[in-house]
Amino acid sequence: MKAIKEFQGEYRFLSNFYRSPITIGRLEYDTVEHLYQCAKTTNAYDFNRVFDANTPSSAKQLGKQVDKRKDWEEVKVGIMFNAVLLKFLQNKDLRKKLIETDNAVLIEGNTWGDHFWGVCNGEGKNWLGRILMIVRSIMMNPHLDNLEIVRRKK
């Protein structure tokens, strides 16, 4: 079985740092990383700082400095799932590319020691890869474009 072992090069679009606007209500997040880090916050000041971050890397760094919601460890996988799902529901070009990965095992390989979301030095839970594979199976539904939730509001 084919495996995609890192989200670089032609597979960079799988990364949470890839520019892929996600609209929720009146807000448009630049990346999954922005949305995910904003979800940690407990106050408007921290939320706005993360939301307005110029890069996903800056959003991630700011997210490490905020007062996290008390239930963060219990809800973070669900929040990531929803953010990744919205990324591919709302960005049809990226959805097509995700589907084209077919049945490849998706592994968020990294060198920065993330053993929860990815795999580093052959070890890790690969939660981001797992979420992407679940979302891919959802995106393969041929009737998806007919669902109201998929239509992006401008």
C-alpha positions as CSV (number, residue, x, y, z in Angstrom):
1,M,0.0,0.0,0.0
2,K,1.3,3.4,-0.9
3,A,2.2,5.9,1.9
4,I,2.6,9.6,1.8
5,K,5.1,10.1,4.6
6,E,5.3,13.9,4.8
7,F,3.2,16.9,3.8
8,Q,5.8,18.6,1.6
9,G,6.2,19.2,-2.1
10,E,3.2,18.0,-4.1
11,Y,1.5,17.0,-0.8
12,R,2.0,20.3,1.0
13,F,-1.7,21.0,0.6
14,L,-2.3,18.3,3.3
15,S,-0.5,20.5,5.9
16,N,-2.4,22.7,8.4
17,F,-0.1,25.5,7.4
18,Y,-1.3,25.4,3.7
19,R,-3.3,28.6,2.8
20,S,-6.9,27.4,2.6
21,P,-9.5,29.9,3.7
22,I,-12.1,28.5,6.0
23,T,-15.3,30.5,6.7
24,I,-17.3,30.1,9.9
25,G,-20.0,32.6,10.2
26,R,-18.5,36.0,9.4
27,L,-15.0,35.0,10.1
28,E,-12.5,33.7,7.4
29,Y,-9.5,31.9,8.9
30,D,-6.4,31.8,6.7
31,T,-5.4,28.2,7.5
32,V,-6.5,25.2,9.6
33,E,-3.7,26.2,12.0
34,H,-5.2,29.6,12.6
35,L,-8.6,28.1,13.3
36,Y,-7.2,25.4,15.5
37,Q,-5.1,27.8,17.6
38,C,-8.0,30.2,17.9
39,A,-10.2,27.4,19.3
40,K,-7.8,27.1,22.3
41,T,-8.4,30.7,23.4
42,T,-10.6,31.8,26.3
43,N,-10.7,35.6,25.7
44,A,-11.1,38.0,22.8
45,Y,-7.6,39.5,23.1
46,D,-5.9,36.1,22.6
47,F,-8.4,35.1,19.9
48,N,-7.7,38.3,17.9
49,R,-4.0,38.0,18.2
50,V,-4.0,34.5,16.9
51,F,-6.6,35.2,14.2
52,D,-4.6,38.2,12.9
53,A,-1.3,36.3,12.9
54,N,0.5,36.9,9.5
55,T,1.5,33.2,9.1
56,P,0.4,29.9,10.4
57,S,3.7,29.5,12.2
58,S,3.0,32.8,14.1
59,A,-0.5,31.5,14.9
60,K,1.0,28.3,16.3
61,Q,3.5,30.2,18.4
62,L,0.9,32.6,19.7
63,G,-1.4,29.6,20.5
64,K,1.3,28.3,22.8
65,Q,1.1,31.5,24.8
66,V,-2.7,31.7,25.4
67,D,-4.7,30.7,28.4
68,K,-6.2,27.4,27.0
69,R,-9.7,26.4,27.6
70,K,-10.0,24.0,30.5
71,D,-11.3,21.1,28.4
72,W,-8.7,21.5,25.6
73,E,-7.1,18.0,25.9
74,E,-10.6,16.4,25.7
75,V,-11.8,18.4,22.7
76,K,-8.7,19.1,20.6
77,V,-9.0,16.0,18.3
78,G,-12.6,16.8,17.6
79,I,-11.7,20.5,16.9
80,M,-9.0,19.4,14.5
81,F,-11.3,17.0,12.7
82,N,-13.9,19.8,12.2
83,A,-11.2,22.2,11.0
84,V,-9.8,19.7,8.5
85,L,-13.3,18.7,7.3
86,L,-14.2,22.4,6.7
87,K,-10.9,22.9,4.8
88,F,-11.8,20.3,2.2
89,L,-15.5,21.0,2.1
90,Q,-14.9,24.6,1.4
91,N,-11.9,24.3,-1.0
92,K,-13.0,22.2,-3.9
93,D,-9.6,22.2,-5.6
94,L,-8.0,20.8,-2.4
95,R,-10.8,18.3,-2.0
96,K,-10.0,17.0,-5.5
97,K,-6.3,16.6,-4.6
98,L,-7.1,14.8,-1.4
99,I,-9.3,12.4,-3.2
100,E,-6.5,11.8,-5.7
101,T,-4.4,10.4,-2.9
102,D,-6.7,7.4,-3.3
103,N,-6.0,4.9,-0.6
104,A,-2.5,6.0,0.4
105,V,-1.7,6.0,4.1
106,L,-1.3,9.6,5.1
107,I,1.5,10.2,7.6
108,E,2.3,13.6,9.1
109,G,6.0,12.9,9.2
110,N,8.0,15.6,11.0
111,T,11.4,16.4,12.5
112,W,10.2,18.6,15.3
113,G,9.2,15.9,17.7
114,D,5.4,15.9,17.2
115,H,4.4,12.4,18.3
116,F,0.7,13.2,18.8
117,W,-0.4,14.8,15.5
118,G,2.3,13.1,13.4
119,V,5.3,10.7,13.4
120,C,8.8,11.6,14.2
121,N,11.7,9.1,14.0
122,G,9.2,6.3,13.3
123,E,7.1,6.9,16.4
124,G,3.8,8.7,16.8
125,K,0.1,8.5,17.0
126,N,-0.4,10.3,13.6
127,W,-3.7,11.9,14.6
128,L,-3.6,14.4,11.7
129,G,-2.9,11.6,9.2
130,R,-5.8,9.6,10.6
131,I,-8.1,12.6,10.4
132,L,-7.1,13.3,6.8
133,M,-7.9,9.7,5.9
134,I,-11.3,9.9,7.5
135,V,-12.0,13.2,5.8
136,R,-10.9,11.7,2.5
137,S,-13.4,8.9,2.8
138,I,-16.1,11.5,3.4
139,M,-15.0,13.6,0.4
140,M,-15.4,10.6,-1.9
141,N,-19.2,10.8,-1.5
142,P,-20.3,11.6,-5.1
143,H,-23.3,13.6,-3.8
144,L,-21.2,16.0,-1.7
145,D,-21.5,19.0,-4.0
146,N,-25.3,18.8,-3.6
147,L,-25.1,19.4,0.1
148,E,-25.8,23.0,1.3
149,I,-23.0,22.8,3.9
150,V,-20.4,22.5,1.1
151,R,-21.4,25.8,-0.5
152,R,-19.1,28.5,0.7
153,K,-20.8,31.8,1.7
154,K,-19.1,34.9,0.3
